């Protein structure tokens, strides 16, 4: 049952990837999802030039346009403090032949554009989702100096609300219209809650598996309706169906609620620590899980509809990996706690075709 569930998720991802091209725009990468369906028009959720959250602008949310042997794709990523590196999902960076990374994209015009000098894929990444290894660090060919980058969260942020950012497809929450590139050229934002770990969820629903969260924690969130909260609170309905108290799920954040969709893969979940926004999660996957008999899902045609789930790789699990591969220039080494470098180098392992 568990393996079938994972394979079904991948199959739906591939269908989306090969069916999402519109007006010559890039495809979403594997449909392993990212950028949000919200509860009103997508244009209301654009990250516009100069927009700030607690005084912070998010031009450091990167758009990754890249090519593979299969076609052209879009992913998202996050510029790290220091301006030399971008954190993204491993599945966005494991087999590209060319990549351009753009920052501060508003109306499809970028403030900064960079190429790739080096890519470090987490050594545990084999292409399998759910292991907590879907993370990569990209070194840029030149430093980004005019845009603020982000520090990473080093704490377990399970249970916290987070700010979603990404450059993927969009749709209006509750619509039966599939996500699309109709608002391409803008990053979008929304909010959700990291409600249960991947290991906890999978152990409850499918039984223990040593590969679940083997390399790091995953945060799972669901997409809750503004008007039909009880039926569309998928995580709580699953908990109730399995008679577990291992987790509980809120009924959402009302008009702020959002879910990642195709093209947001690799984008960031951010938490506010009282003084700055920290990168907390890296978008990895999205599943339409809730059975129709439970009344949770508004539309099987929509990859960001009520009741769907998304998973993000928890960054705190990979602080050592990031530190080992996002090494600053020599002049800035003194600013980084030396303890972070005791982890040692992490060998890059590319996904096999």
For each residue, the residues with C-beta under 8 A, 3 or more apart:
1: 4 5 206
2: 5 6 202 205 206 207 209
3: 6 7
4: 1 7 8
5: 1 2 8 9 206 287 289
6: 2 3 9 10 128 129 130
7: 3 4 10 11
8: 4 5 11 12
9: 5 6 12 13 129 285 287
10: 6 7 13 14 32 129
11: 7 8 14 15
12: 8 9 15 16 31 287 288 303
13: 9 10 16 17 30 31 32 33 285
14: 10 11 17 18 30 31
15: 11 12 18 19 31
16: 12 13 19 20 28 31 262 303
17: 13 14 20 27 28 29 30 31 73 262
18: 14 15 27
19: 15 16
20: 16 17 27 28 31 169 180 181 262
21: 24 25 26 27 71
22: 25 180 181
23: 181
24: 21
25: 21 22 74 181 184
26: 21 65 72 73 74 263
27: 17 18 20 21 71 72 73 74
28: 16 17 20 31 33 73 74 168 169 261 262 263 265
29: 17 32 73 74 75 91 92 262 263 265 266
30: 13 14 17 73 91 265
31: 12 13 14 15 16 17 20 28 262 286 303
32: 10 13 29 89 91 129 265 284 285 286
33: 13 28 168 259 260 261 262 264 265 283 285 286 303 304 310
34: 75 76 89 166 168 260 261 262 263 264 265 266 267 283 286
35: 76 166 167 168 169 170 187 188 260 261 262 263 264 267
36: 45 164 166 168 170 188 189 190 258 259 260 261 264 304
37: 170 171 172 173 175 179 223 258 259 261 302 303 304 305
38: 42 44 45 170 172 173 188 190 257 258
39: 172 173 174 226 254 255 257 258
40: 44 45 172 173 255
41: 44 172
42: 38 45 46 170 171 172 182 183 188
43: 46 183
44: 38 40 41
45: 36 38 40 42 170 188 189 190 258
46: 42 43 183 186 187 188
47: 51 58 61 106 165 186 187 188 189
48: 51 106 186
49: 104 106
50: 57
51: 47 48 57 58
52: 55 56 57
53: 56 58 163 189 277
54: 272 277
55: 52
56: 52 53 148 276 277
57: 50 51 52 148
58: 47 51 53 61 165 187 189
59: 103 104 111 112 147 148
60: 78 79 103 144 147 148 149 150
61: 47 58 76 77 78 79 103 165 166 167 187 267 268
62: 76 77 78 79 86 88 101 102 103 167
63: 74 76 101 102 103 105 110 167 187
64: 74 75 76 77 86 88 92 93 99 100 101 266
65: 26 72 73 74 99 100 101 102
66: 72 73 75 92 96 97 98 99 100
67: 71 72 73 96 97 98 99
68: 71 73 95 96 97
69: 95 97
70:
71: 21 27 67 68
72: 26 27 65 66 67
73: 17 26 27 28 29 30 65 66 67 68 92
74: 25 26 27 28 29 63 64 65 167 168 263
75: 29 34 64 66 88 89 92 93 167 263 265 266 267
76: 34 35 61 62 63 64 88 165 166 167 168 187 263 264 265 266 267 268 283
77: 61 62 64 86 87 88 92 101 138 266 267 268
78: 60 61 62 86 87 88 149 150 165 267 268 279 282
79: 60 61 62 83 85 86 103 144 147 148 149 150
80: 83 84 85 86 87 149 150 151 152 279 322 326
81: 148 149 150 151
82: 85 143 149 326 328 332
83: 79 80 140 143 144 145 147 149
84: 80 139 140 143 144 326 328 329
85: 79 80 82 137 138 139 140 325 326
86: 62 64 77 78 79 80 101 137 138 140
87: 77 78 80 135 136 137 138 152 266 268 279 282 315 322 326
88: 62 64 75 76 77 78 92 93 135 136 138 265 266 282
89: 32 34 75 92 93 134 135 136 265 266 282 283 284 313
90: 93 94 121 122 125 133 134 135 136 351
91: 29 30 32 94 125 127 134 265 284 351
92: 29 64 66 73 75 77 88 89 136 265 266
93: 64 75 88 89 90 96 99 119 121 136 138 266
94: 90 91 121 125 127 136 350 351
95: 68 69 350 351 353
96: 66 67 68 93 99
97: 66 67 68 69
98: 66 67
99: 64 65 66 67 93 96 115 116 138
100: 64 65 66 113 114 115
101: 62 63 64 65 77 86 113 114 115 116 138 140
102: 62 63 65 105 110 112 113 114
103: 59 60 61 62 63 79 110 111 112 113 114 144 147
104: 49 59 110 111 112 147
105: 63 102 108 109 110 111 167 185 186 187
106: 47 48 49 109 111 185 186
107: 185 186
108: 105 184 185 186
109: 105 106 185
110: 63 102 103 104 105 113
111: 59 103 104 105 106 146 147
112: 59 102 103 104 144 146 147
113: 100 101 102 103 110
114: 100 101 102 103 140 141 142 144
115: 99 100 101 140 141 142
116: 99 101 119 138 139 140 141
117: 139 140 141
118: 138 139
119: 93 116 136 137 138 139 348
120: 136 137 138 139 321 325 346 348
121: 90 93 94 125 136 348 349 350 351
122: 90 125 133 134 135 136 215 318 321 346 349
123: 133 346 347 348 349
124: 131 132 133 214 215 349
125: 90 91 94 121 122 133 134 135 136 349 351
126: 131 133 349 351 352
127: 91 94 351 352
128: 6 131 133 211
129: 6 9 10 32 134 284 285 311
130: 6 198 202 211 212 213 218 285 311
131: 124 126 128 134 211 212 213 214 215
132: 124 198 213 214 215 216 217 218 313 314 317
133: 90 122 123 124 125 126 128 214 215 216 313
134: 89 90 91 122 125 129 131 282 284 285 313
135: 87 88 89 90 122 125 216 282 313 315 318 321
136: 87 88 89 90 92 93 94 119 120 121 122 125 266
137: 85 86 87 119 120 321 322 325 326
138: 77 85 86 87 88 93 99 101 116 118 119 120
139: 84 85 116 117 118 119 120 325 326
140: 83 84 85 86 101 114 115 116 117 143 144
141: 114 115 116 117
142: 114 115
143: 82 83 84 140 329
144: 60 79 83 84 103 112 114 140 147 149
145: 83
146: 111 112
147: 59 60 79 83 103 104 111 112 144
148: 56 57 59 60 79 81
149: 60 78 79 80 81 82 83 144
150: 60 78 79 80 81 268 270 276 277 278 279
151: 80 81 276 278 279
152: 80 87 278 279 280 315 316 319 322
153: 157 271 273 278 279 280 315 316
154: 316 319
155: 316
156: 217 314 316
157: 153 160 162 194 219 271 280 281 314 316
158: 194 195 196 197 217 219 314
159: 193 194 195
160: 157 193 194 271 280
161: 191 192 193 253 271
162: 157 191 192 193 194 269 270 271 280 281
163: 53 189 190 191 269 270 271 272 277
164: 36 189 190 191 192 258 259 260 264 267 268 269 283
165: 47 58 61 76 78 187 188 189 267 268 270
166: 34 35 36 61 76 187 188 260 263 264 265 267 268 283
167: 35 61 62 63 74 75 76 105 186 187 188 263 264 267
168: 28 33 34 35 36 74 76 179 188 260 261 262 263 264 265 267
169: 20 28 35 179 180 181 261 262 263 303
170: 35 36 37 38 42 45 179 180 182 183 188 261
171: 37 42 175 177 178 179 180 261 302 304
172: 37 38 39 40 41 42 175 177
173: 37 38 39 40 223 225 226 257 258 304 305 306
174: 39 225 226 227 298 305 306
175: 37 171 172 298 299 302 305
176: 298 299 301 302 305
177: 171 172 180 301 302
178: 171 301 302 303
179: 37 168 169 170 171 261 262 302 303 304
180: 20 22 169 170 171 177
181: 20 22 23 25 169 184 263
182: 42 170
183: 42 43 46 170 186 188
184: 25 108 181
185: 105 106 107 108 109
186: 46 47 48 105 106 107 108 167 183
187: 35 46 47 58 61 63 76 105 165 166 167
188: 35 36 38 42 45 46 47 165 166 167 168 170 183 258
189: 36 45 47 53 58 163 164 165 258
190: 36 38 45 163 164 256 257 258 259
191: 161 162 163 164 253 256 257 258
192: 161 162 164 221 223 253 257 258 259 269 310
193: 159 160 161 162 221 250 252 253
194: 157 158 159 160 162 219 220 221 269 280 281 312
195: 158 159 219 220 221 222 235 247 248 249 250
196: 158 200 201 219 220 235 246 247 249
197: 158 200 201 213 217 218 219 220
198: 130 132 201 202 212 213 217 218 219 220 311
199: 202 203 212 213 217 218
200: 196 197 203 204 246 247
201: 196 197 198 204 205 220 235 238 247
202: 2 130 198 199 205 206 209 212
203: 199 200 206 207 208 209 212 246
204: 200 201 238 239 242 244 246 247
205: 2 201 202 238 242
206: 1 2 5 202 203 209
207: 2 203
208: 203 212
209: 2 202 203 206 212
210: 214
211: 128 130 131 214
212: 130 131 198 199 202 203 208 209
213: 130 131 132 197 198 199 216 217 218
214: 124 131 132 133 210 211
215: 122 124 131 132 133 317
216: 132 133 135 213 313 314 317 318
217: 132 156 158 197 198 199 213 313 314 316 317
218: 130 132 197 198 199 213 284 311 312 313 314
219: 157 158 194 195 196 197 198 269 280 281 311 312 314
220: 194 195 196 197 198 201 235 309 310 311
221: 192 193 194 195 235 259 309 310 311 312
222: 195 233 234 235 249 307 308 309 310
223: 37 173 192 232 234 252 257 258 259 304 305 306 307 308 309 310
224: 229 232 233 250 251 252 253 257 306
225: 173 174 228 229 231 232 252 257 298 306
226: 39 173 174 229 252 254 255 257
227: 174
228: 225 231 232 306
229: 224 225 226 232 233 251 252
230: 233 251
231: 225 228 237 294 295 296 307
232: 223 224 225 228 229 252 296 298 306 307
233: 222 224 229 230 236 237 249 250 251 252 296
234: 222 223 237 238 249 289 290 294 296 307 308 309
235: 195 196 201 220 221 222 238 239 247 249 309
236: 233 239 240 248 249 251
237: 231 233 234 240 241 290 294 296
238: 201 204 205 234 235 241 242 289 290
239: 204 235 236 242 244 245 246 247 248 249
240: 236 237 243
241: 237 238 294
242: 204 205 238 239
243: 240
244: 204 239 247
245: 239 248
246: 196 200 203 204 239
247: 195 196 200 201 204 235 239 244
248: 195 236 239 245
249: 195 196 222 233 234 235 236 239
250: 193 195 224 233 253
251: 224 229 230 233 236
252: 193 223 224 225 226 229 232 233 257
253: 161 191 192 193 224 250 256 257
254: 39 226 257
255: 39 40 226
256: 190 191 253
257: 38 39 173 190 191 192 223 224 225 226 252 253 254
258: 36 37 38 39 45 164 173 188 189 190 191 192 223
259: 33 36 37 164 190 192 221 223 286 304 308 310
260: 33 34 35 36 164 166 168 264 265 267 283 286 304 310
261: 28 33 34 35 36 37 168 169 170 171 179 264 286 303 304
262: 16 17 20 28 29 31 33 34 35 168 169 179 265 303
263: 26 28 29 34 35 74 75 76 166 167 168 169 181
264: 33 34 35 36 76 164 166 167 168 260 261 267 283
265: 28 29 30 32 33 34 75 76 88 89 91 92 166 168 260 262 283 284
266: 29 34 64 75 76 77 87 88 89 92 93 136 282 283
267: 34 35 61 75 76 77 78 164 165 166 167 168 260 264 282 283
268: 61 76 77 78 87 150 164 165 166 279 280 281 282 283
269: 162 163 164 192 194 219 279 280 281 282 283 312
270: 150 162 163 165 277 278 279 280
271: 153 157 160 161 162 163 277 278 280
272: 54 163 276 277 278
273: 153 276 277 278
274:
275:
276: 56 150 151 272 273
277: 53 54 56 150 163 270 271 272 273
278: 150 151 152 153 270 271 272 273
279: 78 80 87 150 151 152 153 268 269 270 282 315
280: 152 153 157 160 162 194 219 268 269 270 271 312 314 315 316
281: 157 162 194 219 268 269 312 313 314 315
282: 78 87 88 89 134 135 266 267 268 269 279 312 313 315
283: 33 34 76 89 164 166 260 264 265 266 267 268 269 310 312
284: 32 89 91 129 134 218 265 311 312 313
285: 9 13 32 33 129 130 134 310 311
286: 31 32 33 34 259 260 261 303 304 308 309 310 311
287: 5 9 12 308 309 310 311
288: 12 297 300 303 305 307 308
289: 5 234 238 307 308 309
290: 234 237 238 294 296 297 307 308
291: 294 296
292: 295 297 300
293:
294: 231 234 237 241 290 291
295: 231 292
296: 231 232 233 234 237 290 291 306 307
297: 288 290 292 300 305 306 307 308
298: 174 175 176 225 232 302 305 306 307
299: 175 176 302 305
300: 288 292 297 305
301: 176 177 178
302: 37 171 175 176 177 178 179 298 299 305
303: 12 16 31 33 37 169 178 179 261 262 286 288 308
304: 33 36 37 171 173 179 223 259 260 261 286 308
305: 37 173 174 175 176 223 288 297 298 299 300 302 308
306: 173 174 223 224 225 228 232 296 297 298
307: 222 223 231 232 234 288 289 290 296 297 298
308: 222 223 234 259 286 287 288 289 290 297 303 304 305
309: 220 221 222 223 234 235 286 287 289
310: 33 192 220 221 222 223 259 260 283 285 286 287
311: 129 130 198 218 219 220 221 284 285 286 287
312: 194 218 219 221 269 280 281 282 283 284
313: 89 132 133 134 135 216 217 218 281 282 284 317 318
314: 132 156 157 158 216 217 218 219 280 281 317 318
315: 87 135 152 153 279 280 281 282 318 319 322
316: 152 153 154 155 156 157 217 280 319
317: 132 215 216 217 313 314
318: 122 135 216 313 314 315 321 322
319: 152 154 315 316 322 323 340
320: 323 324 340 343 346
321: 120 122 135 137 318 324 325 343 346
322: 80 87 137 152 315 318 319 325 326
323: 319 320 326 327 336 340 341 343
324: 320 321 327 341 343 344 345 346
325: 85 120 137 139 321 322 345 346
326: 80 82 84 85 87 137 139 322 323
327: 323 324 333 341
328: 82 84 331 332 333 335 336
329: 84 143 332 333
330: 333
331: 328
332: 82 328 329 335 336
333: 327 328 329 330 336
334:
335: 328 332
336: 323 328 332 333 340 341
337: 340
338: 341 342
339: 342
340: 319 320 323 336 337 343
341: 323 324 327 336 338
342: 338 339
343: 320 321 323 324 340 346
344: 324
345: 324 325
346: 120 122 123 320 321 324 325 343
347: 123
348: 119 120 121 123
349: 121 122 123 124 125 126
350: 94 95 121
351: 90 91 94 95 121 125 126 127
352: 126 127
353: 95
